[in-house]
Amino acid sequence: MSYSRPRDIARKLASERTRRGVSRSDSYRRETFSLPREAARAKAREMFSRYPKAAYMTAIESWRELPGGAIEFTMRRLPTAD
């Protein structure tokens, strides 16, 4: 199938996003890390420093402790500051 028209390309991208469970209005960027506890703290501080909460709405979306003491966490932020 050829996607030569912009309408076809937009429809294909929208269907892929829906299939993955991503809503259209969700424009956040997410990064997931699995690090030892102290490295996880340092990485979170680095992300908050690089992407300030006030400008990028940076947040730790979720976190959990893995077997062995490592921390898995997901950082959420806007792609650009307005």
Protein Blocks (a to p, Z undefined) as FASTA:
>chain_A
ZZfbfklmmmmmmmmmmmnopafklmcdcddddddfklmmmmmmmmmmmmgfklnopacf
bdcddehhiacddddddfbdZZ
